[in-house]
Amino acid sequence: MIGEKGQVVIPAEVRKAFNIKPGDKFLVLAHEGHSSAPILLMKADALSKFVKAVFGDDLSELLGKGPAAKKGGKTGPRRASHRKR
């Protein structure tokens, strides 16, 4: 629900179930330009834990700073191509 001040209001029972506290930071994920697409809220610390679990503590390769980047290899995030065929 959106409150009068334009803020997202999370019901008390949901906050309790997911241990959401005042000051918690969230990442908002949505498909830009699609007003009917769902919006996903993810606690920032949960995302951090997920990334560490998948990639480990050394994120240098993921961020394009690892050995492959020094050799001129392609590393880091990539954008999806949306070419029309």
C-alpha positions in Angstrom: 0.0 0.0 0.0 1.2 3.6 -0.6 0.6 6.0 2.2 -0.5 9.6 2.0 3.1 10.8 1.8 3.9 8.5 -1.1 5.8 6.0 1.1 5.4 2.2 0.9 3.5 1.0 3.9 4.3 -2.6 5.0 1.7 -4.1 7.3 2.8 -5.0 10.8 2.2 -8.7 10.4 4.5 -8.7 7.3 7.2 -6.7 9.0 7.1 -9.1 11.9 7.2 -12.2 9.7 10.2 -10.9 7.7 12.0 -9.2 10.7 11.7 -5.7 9.0 12.9 -2.9 11.3 12.8 0.9 11.0 15.9 2.0 9.0 16.2 -1.3 7.1 17.4 -0.5 3.5 15.7 -2.1 0.5 16.5 -2.6 -3.1 13.6 -2.0 -5.4 13.5 -4.2 -8.5 11.1 -3.5 -11.4 10.8 -3.8 -15.1 11.2 -0.2 -16.3 8.5 1.0 -18.7 6.0 -1.7 -17.9 3.4 -0.3 -15.5 1.7 -3.7 -15.0 4.9 -5.5 -14.1 5.4 -6.5 -10.4 7.8 -4.6 -8.1 10.1 -6.6 -5.9 11.5 -5.3 -2.6 14.6 -7.0 -1.3 16.4 -6.2 2.0 19.8 -4.8 1.1 21.6 -7.1 3.6 19.9 -10.1 2.1 21.2 -9.2 -1.3 24.7 -8.7 0.1 24.6 -12.2 1.8 23.3 -13.7 -1.5 26.1 -12.2 -3.6 28.7 -13.4 -1.1 27.2 -16.9 -1.1 27.3 -17.1 -4.9 30.6 -15.2 -5.7 32.5 -15.5 -2.4 34.3 -12.6 -0.6 36.4 -11.6 -3.7 34.1 -9.7 -6.0 37.0 -8.3 -8.1 36.3 -10.5 -11.1 32.6 -9.7 -11.0 33.3 -5.9 -10.8 35.8 -6.1 -13.7 39.0 -5.7 -11.6 40.2 -9.3 -11.6 43.0 -11.0 -13.5 41.0 -11.3 -16.7 40.4 -7.5 -16.7 44.1 -6.8 -16.4 44.8 -9.0 -19.4 42.2 -7.2 -21.5 39.5 -9.8 -21.1 35.8 -8.9 -20.7 34.5 -9.1 -17.2 31.9 -7.4 -15.1 28.2 -6.8 -15.6 26.9 -7.0 -19.1 23.8 -5.4 -20.6 21.3 -7.6 -22.4 20.8 -6.9 -26.1 17.3 -5.9 -27.1 17.7 -5.8 -30.8 14.5 -6.3 -32.9 14.8 -9.0 -35.5 
